[in-house]
Amino acid sequence: MRARRLRRALACVACVAACVTVVGASSDALKDVTERVGAPNSSPKRSSERYVLQTTRGDLTLALYDDEEENVAPLTIAHVREMLKLGMYATNHVFRIDKGFVAQIADVKGGRRAAMNTAQTRLAEKTVKGEFKNQPKHSRGRLSMARWDDPDSATSSFSVLLGDAPHLDGKYAVFGEVVGEESEATLRRLEAMETKREGIFVMPKERVEILATYVVEGGQCGGDEPEDGDCRDELRTCTERADSLAKELHEIRSARLPGN
């Protein structure tokens, strides 16, 4: 099974390489295309750890972006990772479900049922500086840090995007994404719930509790314990990039190399 996943990934890489070498575009044009294909809408590299939130509506598996290799919200990633490892989201809840927009997890200070110890309380009070540059776009499945009006006021609440939200781009820090088929199934269950409106928030009528959380090492596709959902996600992303690159290079060749 692992060998088959690896062959598929290698085949995808070969596809991208073929697109680059077969089409005779100039180096400047090629650089322009590859920069745009791999720019913010593409998914940054994910870290190898997976954080599972076991909710009353199913599991959500979170993959944070790799803050060591990607310049994407490193302060936010480190902050959320520490909270997850301390189990701070256990007994918290998804307080907001706005179909097509966001499913938002409450701030741990007011959302948890269980009391926090000293270390958890200290971290819950900490705020994170807003990180809005070098950001992927807000699209379905991505994780976006919530905050108040002050751009540096994020604490522990974050949202899972249920659709594209371009109006949030450059204003809220995207720091990871949910992965796997079970996570997508959970999002669909959340969207199917009955909701009520309270002020600006659309909220579920029934409490969606995070019963427990745990950490899984080596979740990256090709790692020690690859996940089928992750491998499919990476293969799909790679294939989409290859198709887009091939199309744009063909257009450049047609425009710049008459007779071809």
BELDA-V457716 format. One record per residue. N is the residue number from 0. RES is the residue in three letters. PHI is phi in whole degrees, 0 to 359 (NA if undefined). Layout:
{{N | RES | PHI} {N | RES | PHI}}
This chain:
{{0 | MET | NA} {1 | ARG | 295} {2 | ALA | 296} {3 | ARG | 294} {4 | ARG | 299} {5 | LEU | 297} {6 | ARG | 298} {7 | ARG | 295} {8 | ALA | 296} {9 | LEU | 295} {10 | ALA | 296} {11 | CYS | 294} {12 | VAL | 299} {13 | ALA | 297} {14 | CYS | 297} {15 | VAL | 297} {16 | ALA | 299} {17 | ALA | 296} {18 | CYS | 299} {19 | VAL | 288} {20 | THR | 274} {21 | VAL | 287} {22 | VAL | 275} {23 | GLY | 271} {24 | ALA | 276} {25 | SER | 290} {26 | SER | 296} {27 | ASP | 294} {28 | ALA | 294} {29 | LEU | 298} {30 | LYS | 298} {31 | ASP | 298} {32 | VAL | 292} {33 | THR | 296} {34 | GLU | 295} {35 | ARG | 284} {36 | VAL | 293} {37 | GLY | 263} {38 | ALA | 280} {39 | PRO | 316} {40 | ASN | 286} {41 | SER | 283} {42 | SER | 271} {43 | PRO | 296} {44 | LYS | 297} {45 | ARG | 264} {46 | SER | 290} {47 | SER | 279} {48 | GLU | 278} {49 | ARG | 234} {50 | TYR | 243} {51 | VAL | 258} {52 | LEU | 257} {53 | GLN | 269} {54 | THR | 256} {55 | THR | 289} {56 | ARG | 243} {57 | GLY | 119} {58 | ASP | 274} {59 | LEU | 240} {60 | THR | 259} {61 | LEU | 260} {62 | ALA | 242} {63 | LEU | 278} {64 | TYR | 288} {65 | ASP | 282} {66 | ASP | 282} {67 | GLU | 273} {68 | GLU | 250} {69 | GLU | 241} {70 | ASN | 273} {71 | VAL | 236} {72 | ALA | 48} {73 | PRO | 297} {74 | LEU | 292} {75 | THR | 295} {76 | ILE | 300} {77 | ALA | 298} {78 | HIS | 294} {79 | VAL | 294} {80 | ARG | 301} {81 | GLU | 296} {82 | MET | 295} {83 | LEU | 295} {84 | LYS | 291} {85 | LEU | 273} {86 | GLY | 69} {87 | MET | 285} {88 | TYR | 269} {89 | ALA | 295} {90 | THR | 71} {91 | ASN | 280} {92 | HIS | 208} {93 | VAL | 271} {94 | PHE | 271} {95 | ARG | 227} {96 | ILE | 224} {97 | ASP | 249} {98 | LYS | 307} {99 | GLY | 82} {100 | PHE | 236} {101 | VAL | 215} {102 | ALA | 246} {103 | GLN | 250} {104 | ILE | 272} {105 | ALA | 290} {106 | ASP | 298} {107 | VAL | 295} {108 | LYS | 295} {109 | GLY | 247} {110 | GLY | 263} {111 | ARG | 288} {112 | ARG | 274} {113 | ALA | 279} {114 | ALA | 289} {115 | MET | 259} {116 | ASN | 278} {117 | THR | 298} {118 | ALA | 295} {119 | GLN | 293} {120 | THR | 297} {121 | ARG | 298} {122 | LEU | 290} {123 | ALA | 296} {124 | GLU | 276} {125 | LYS | 285} {126 | THR | 253} {127 | VAL | 241} {128 | LYS | 295} {129 | GLY | 295} {130 | GLU | 235} {131 | PHE | 240} {132 | LYS | 260} {133 | ASN | 53} {134 | GLN | 257} {135 | PRO | 290} {136 | LYS | 282} {137 | HIS | 282} {138 | SER | 223} {139 | ARG | 308} {140 | GLY | 94} {141 | ARG | 278} {142 | LEU | 257} {143 | SER | 233} {144 | MET | 286} {145 | ALA | 279} {146 | ARG | 199} {147 | TRP | 270} {148 | ASP | 298} {149 | ASP | 293} {150 | PRO | 298} {151 | ASP | 253} {152 | SER | 251} {153 | ALA | 294} {154 | THR | 234} {155 | SER | 223} {156 | SER | 286} {157 | PHE | 212} {158 | SER | 244} {159 | VAL | 258} {160 | LEU | 291} {161 | LEU | 255} {162 | GLY | 181} {163 | ASP | 285} {164 | ALA | 221} {165 | PRO | 299} {166 | HIS | 290} {167 | LEU | 268} {168 | ASP | 300} {169 | GLY | 78} {170 | LYS | 238} {171 | TYR | 228} {172 | ALA | 277} {173 | VAL | 269} {174 | PHE | 230} {175 | GLY | 176} {176 | GLU | 201} {177 | VAL | 275} {178 | VAL | 227} {179 | GLY | 93} {180 | GLU | 293} {181 | GLU | 296} {182 | SER | 297} {183 | GLU | 296} {184 | ALA | 296} {185 | THR | 295} {186 | LEU | 300} {187 | ARG | 294} {188 | ARG | 295} {189 | LEU | 298} {190 | GLU | 294} {191 | ALA | 276} {192 | MET | 287} {193 | GLU | 287} {194 | THR | 232} {195 | LYS | 220} {196 | ARG | 257} {197 | GLU | 231} {198 | GLY | 66} {199 | ILE | 273} {200 | PHE | 259} {201 | VAL | 258} {202 | MET | 236} {203 | PRO | 290} {204 | LYS | 288} {205 | GLU | 249} {206 | ARG | 295} {207 | VAL | 258} {208 | GLU | 269} {209 | ILE | 271} {210 | LEU | 290} {211 | ALA | 199} {212 | THR | 224} {213 | TYR | 206} {214 | VAL | 249} {215 | VAL | 241} {216 | GLU | 274} {217 | GLY | 68} {218 | GLY | 280} {219 | GLN | 297} {220 | CYS | 302} {221 | GLY | 93} {222 | GLY | 276} {223 | ASP | 292} {224 | GLU | 231} {225 | PRO | 295} {226 | GLU | 254} {227 | ASP | 305} {228 | GLY | 299} {229 | ASP | 297} {230 | CYS | 296} {231 | ARG | 295} {232 | ASP | 299} {233 | GLU | 292} {234 | LEU | 296} {235 | ARG | 297} {236 | THR | 299} {237 | CYS | 297} {238 | THR | 296} {239 | GLU | 298} {240 | ARG | 294} {241 | ALA | 297} {242 | ASP | 297} {243 | SER | 295} {244 | LEU | 296} {245 | ALA | 298} {246 | LYS | 295} {247 | GLU | 291} {248 | LEU | 294} {249 | HIS | 297} {250 | GLU | 294} {251 | ILE | 295} {252 | ARG | 297} {253 | SER | 295} {254 | ALA | 280} {255 | ARG | 255} {256 | LEU | 237} {257 | PRO | 305} {258 | GLY | 90} {259 | ASN | 255}}
